[in-house]
Amino acid sequence: IFPSIFLYLLISLPFYALIDFSWKYKDDFDLPDLLNDNQFLYNALSIIRFLCFSYFFIQLKLPFKGKWQWLIPALYIAFVIYNFLFLESFKTFSNYTHLLESALILFYCLAYYIRILKSDQVAIFTRPEFWFITGICLYEAVNLPIFMYYSKLGGLDEKFAIDLWNVHNIVYIILCLFLAKGFYESAKQRY
């Protein structure tokens, strides 16, 4: 069930390293035009994050079962294509794509918590998916307002934009800690 979470980490960590490198050293190195602005990398990572996390929830059979479980990712992909063709440029930070990603992932998380509340499971703290989903829920919930207003608020003051994105970075570290706890619980169950 957890390869999609692992795949997300394998993809996101180099992405964030490239994002950070291109932002910090754009004036020190003669970077290709493509890397002079890293906003498209955030957009790509948002799409990857949604696809990896939604596949994880699909494997848990949330929120639907059968062929309906592919409805949310299909609608998301359709919106992303429409968004980048007609509404926003892929080269700039896409509030709409990030916002929809957060809202849909939070919907998945809510479906999981409702399932847990309705079940007889009492040992949820030893279940790896509980830690994965709690970390994902926290990450998406904190970042939803950031994703919603980042372009508008960040455009007003560069220092404020940096400070705002530092909140995102801290929450990303917390997400990684929750994912590590989930992998730890998964390993404990195997041995």
Solvent accessible surface area in square Angstrom, and as a share of the most:
residue,aa,sasa,rsa
1,I,97,0.49
2,F,40,0.17
3,P,88,0.55
4,S,6,0.04
5,I,0,0.00
6,F,107,0.45
7,L,86,0.43
8,Y,0,0.00
9,L,27,0.14
10,L,102,0.51
11,I,49,0.25
12,S,0,0.00
13,L,93,0.46
14,P,79,0.50
15,F,48,0.20
16,Y,33,0.13
17,A,64,0.50
18,L,71,0.35
19,I,6,0.03
20,D,64,0.33
21,F,81,0.34
22,S,2,0.01
23,W,113,0.39
24,K,110,0.47
25,Y,87,0.33
26,K,84,0.35
27,D,130,0.67
28,D,104,0.54
29,F,109,0.45
30,D,150,0.77
31,L,22,0.11
32,P,82,0.51
33,D,126,0.65
34,L,119,0.59
35,L,30,0.15
36,N,68,0.35
37,D,73,0.38
38,N,10,0.05
39,Q,42,0.19
40,F,31,0.13
41,L,11,0.06
42,Y,26,0.10
43,N,0,0.00
44,A,22,0.17
45,L,1,0.01
46,S,0,0.00
47,I,32,0.16
48,I,40,0.20
49,R,4,0.02
50,F,0,0.00
51,L,67,0.34
52,C,10,0.06
53,F,0,0.00
54,S,1,0.01
55,Y,93,0.35
56,F,0,0.00
57,F,0,0.00
58,I,7,0.04
59,Q,54,0.24
60,L,19,0.09
61,K,108,0.46
62,L,7,0.04
63,P,37,0.23
64,F,75,0.31
65,K,141,0.60
66,G,47,0.46
67,K,167,0.71
68,W,148,0.52
69,Q,28,0.12
70,W,125,0.44
71,L,74,0.37
72,I,16,0.08
73,P,11,0.07
74,A,60,0.46
75,L,110,0.55
76,Y,1,0.00
77,I,64,0.32
78,A,56,0.43
79,F,58,0.24
80,V,11,0.06
81,I,95,0.48
82,Y,109,0.42
83,N,0,0.00
84,F,40,0.17
85,L,124,0.62
86,F,142,0.59
87,L,91,0.45
88,E,35,0.15
89,S,56,0.36
90,F,75,0.31
91,K,150,0.63
92,T,73,0.42
93,F,14,0.06
94,S,0,0.00
95,N,19,0.10
96,Y,106,0.40
97,T,0,0.00
98,H,1,0.01
99,L,48,0.24
100,L,49,0.24
101,E,0,0.00
102,S,0,0.00
103,A,45,0.35
104,L,35,0.17
105,I,0,0.00
106,L,42,0.21
107,F,89,0.37
108,Y,0,0.00
109,C,0,0.00
110,L,104,0.52
111,A,18,0.14
112,Y,5,0.02
113,Y,55,0.21
114,I,76,0.38
115,R,91,0.33
116,I,19,0.10
117,L,150,0.75
118,K,166,0.70
119,S,41,0.26
120,D,139,0.72
121,Q,74,0.33
122,V,138,0.80
123,A,58,0.45
124,I,31,0.16
125,F,122,0.51
126,T,65,0.38
127,R,85,0.31
128,P,6,0.04
129,E,13,0.06
130,F,23,0.09
131,W,45,0.16
132,F,0,0.00
133,I,0,0.00
134,T,32,0.19
135,G,0,0.00
136,I,0,0.00
137,C,32,0.19
138,L,68,0.34
139,Y,0,0.00
140,E,0,0.00
141,A,47,0.36
142,V,51,0.29
143,N,0,0.00
144,L,39,0.20
145,P,66,0.42
146,I,11,0.05
147,F,1,0.00
148,M,67,0.30
149,Y,103,0.39
150,Y,37,0.14
151,S,50,0.32
152,K,150,0.64
153,L,65,0.33
154,G,13,0.13
155,G,67,0.65
156,L,146,0.72
157,D,73,0.38
158,E,128,0.57
159,K,135,0.57
160,F,85,0.36
161,A,10,0.08
162,I,60,0.31
163,D,62,0.32
164,L,27,0.13
165,W,24,0.08
166,N,66,0.34
167,V,64,0.37
168,H,1,0.01
169,N,62,0.32
170,I,103,0.52
171,V,11,0.06
172,Y,20,0.08
173,I,104,0.53
174,I,58,0.29
175,L,1,0.01
176,C,35,0.21
177,L,115,0.57
178,F,48,0.20
179,L,0,0.00
180,A,57,0.44
181,K,69,0.29
182,G,0,0.00
183,F,54,0.22
184,Y,123,0.47
185,E,6,0.03
186,S,10,0.06
187,A,35,0.27
188,K,104,0.44
189,Q,111,0.49
190,R,162,0.59
191,Y,208,0.79
